[in-house]
Structures are given as structure tokens and as C-alpha cells.
Amino acid sequence: MYLERFYRRISLDESLVETVGFNPYYPELQSGLEDRILINGRAYINLAANNYLGLAADPRVKQAAAQAVQKYGASLCSTPITTGYTDLCQALERKLAGFLGLEDAILLPSCYQANNGLFRTIVGKEDLVIIDRFAHSSLVQGIMAVGCKVRPFLHNNMEHLEEILKRSGDYRQIFVVTESVFSTDGSIAPCKELADLCRKYDALPVIDDSHGIGVLGRSGKGILEEEEISGYQGIYTASLGKAFANAGGLISGHRNLIRYLRYYCSHLVYSTALPPSVLAGIGAVLDIIEAEFVPLKTKLDAYRKIIFNSLVEGGFDARPGKAPINSIRAGSKEKTWRIAQRLFEKGIIATPFIEPAVAVGEGKVRLIAGANLREDTVREAALILRKVGSR
Amino acid sequence: MKLEERIIQTLANNLQKKVEIKPESRLVEDLLLDSFDGLMIISALEDEFSVTLNIQDLSEFTTVGDIIEKFRQSRGEE
């Protein structure tokens, strides 16, 4: 039959779903990110979203997005390089760069596109990319597509990184790539040390601060503020769909880099510009962070501790961390999904990670209690976690 | 240090997972190597033995012993 072999080849392996009797992916939500979310008509406590500061459904953010739709419509239906670039976008890029203390910034439809597009635009076969062993797929895939030499270093291990840097000569440019906060377990990279090593060996640091922006630092400016990295000369990328509670990817850094990317980054040049509602929403979140970061972060930290203590009391293998992420080390993919299944049955949505998102046999279940949740909701979740763990 | 020890030490120093590595260890089934581990091992062996390898070379090996044998042969050892 016509194309039968092709469609058979790409059919999904559902053996894990059959073994566990549960599929944690693509739950169909019938609500926004309120205190509870609705799935199949049932209310769940959402510990899966990256809505750290709880601003995704904040009335001020909704209003800003609605006003932008009134003024500009739903979309500019153009790429930024043609007629998709609004005054709203330009003002936001400048404001975000200023917030980070960097020279300039551009916005792409997603951080996956930002990271992919970045490497495909600025890295060539004559370059070397040294990357943390656990870096995000968006970074890895962008780099692998270039066809340059790639050398992973052991996770957060600066001695191993330096060993590699010492042995790396004869490349046009060396890039050192990491995430600031590793999203599956909340570990934080020693970015200051990494930036210092880059300076020592004439390498260019690239930091993806997707889980740090709006979360780390005294005023939420992310990893550069957290680690007091001043005069950062490297490249900074971040998602605006996590603490910034909207969508889109940010690349920020030296003005020459940003100007170059505006014209040569295909992922930007050939993509329809972010819609005005999203740009206005990001702007509203930025205003809230500048005014209210400390109380929001205080709440986020308190929630993280409540959840962490319940995991320990429930007998889960969980490690403390500075990022507002709790992670259960579950082991095999079957065990990982079963924990997510038990939580789901008790009314909690969590995020299970199995290979290839994590190393084989090192499955994790991530729990994030955003600042939008009420304290009694978080305490209820903690009670469930204790019960599920000790079962 | 003997060739076998050098290779096992190089692998141990460049794998995130801390598992016992023996000549009979299978790369995928026992050491749970993924593509990034493969890149790390290839680069580390290049550094250790001053040779040039590529990631496709790894597909020739099933066990650690296969890597040892390959290096032994290329060095003209019995």
C-alpha cells in the first residue's frame, strides 16, 4: 500500500504506556494556571508548570496582553525583518537588555529556536564547542547541527572543563556552553568560575538562563546577578515562558552579536514575529518583577522548602538545592512514570523526565510549586507527597 | 601504566556515572553509554593517546575489551 512502510516506521512505541498503564504526556487542560488546573473535569494541584512567580494568569498580565491585542491585533503576520517588528518589540528588547545589564537583545518565537538559531549562525566547522554533559536539548541540537567538534564536560565540573580547555588549541573560536539552572534537578552551574575560565583561555561563554531569569539574584535578574558576574562579555539566552510567564526566547549580549543575528539568524529572519499580546505580557511581568520580586521569591522559596521536606519525610530520594525546583531521583523510566502516575491519581501533576531528556536509568520527577499557589494548596500537596512516598 | 589500565582509567574519568569498569563491561548494557558519553570517551581517548578518532569508531566496539584490543592492535602489540 502507498507509503505504508514509511508510516509503519514512524509509528509510536507505546510499550512503556502499556507496561505502566499510564501516559503522563499531553494532558489536556481545560483551564489556565490558576490555583488548581482542570484536566478531564477534575481539579489538580499543578507542580509541573515553570510558572515560578505565578504570573501567567495574573490580572495585570492578562490586561496588558488584551490591551496590546486591541491596539495591534492578534499578529503582525510578518517576520521581524519585514513588517513584524513593532515599537512594542523594540522597547521590550531594550528594557530586557537593560534589566540584565547587557548591551542589546533580540526576541525569537521560542528559546529552542533562539538556542538552535544562535549556534547555527555563529559557529562553524572550524570552531570547538565545549558543553556541559547535561545541557538542554535546544543547545545540543543547535550545536550538533553545525558539524563542529563538540566536547562535553562532566556536569558542573570546572576541573574537567579546564582540562579540556588546556588541551584545546588550533580552533578559530572556542565556545563554552552551559545552562545556569539545570531544569531536571535544579542544580546550578558555577557560572562565575566558568566565565573566569573562559577569560583565561580566550573562550566565549554561552549561558542559557531559562530557569534563572526572574528567579535568581537579589532582584530576579538571573544568574549574572546571582553570581555577581560583572562586565559579562559572553552570550546570554533565556526562555520567556517560565518565570516570565509568556512565550519566546531571548538572546542578549554584545551589540555586534545582536546586530549580526538580526540579519543572519534564520530562525529569527524567517519566523513570524512574536505576537503583540505576548510582548505586552512579558513587559507587564518585567514591571511586576521590578516592583514585587522580593515577596514573590520569598513565597517561592518557602513553597520549595515545604515540598522538599515532604519528599524527605515521604522517603523519596530528593536533594536540596538553591533553585526553586524539587526533583525526585526515580531511576528507571518505569519507576519514573509510576511515581508520576501515583501523584496524578492523588491529584498532583508533576513532570517526569526519562531518557533521552536525562541519562539512561536516571529518571527524575520534577516538582515546582509556583508563587500563584495558595499556601494551603502547597500544604495539601505536601501531605499527598508524604502519603504517596511512604506507601 | 598498562594499556588496559590507561583505557579503563580514561573511561572512568570521563563518565558521569560512577560504575565499575572492567574489560568485559558492555558499553551500552552495562555502562549505559549514550551519545554524549560516546563523545566524551572519544575525545578523552584522543587526548590520552594523541590519536584522531571519530564518533563512528565507537560503533565498532561492544565492550571495553574491544577498545583495548583496537588500541593494542594499532600500537602493534600482541
Interface residues (C-beta under 8 A of the other chain):
Chain A: R133 F134 V140 V150 R151 P152 F153 L154 H155 H160 I164 R167 E355 P356 A359 V360 G361 E362
Chain B: N14 Q16 K17 L32 D34 F36 L39 M40 S43 D47
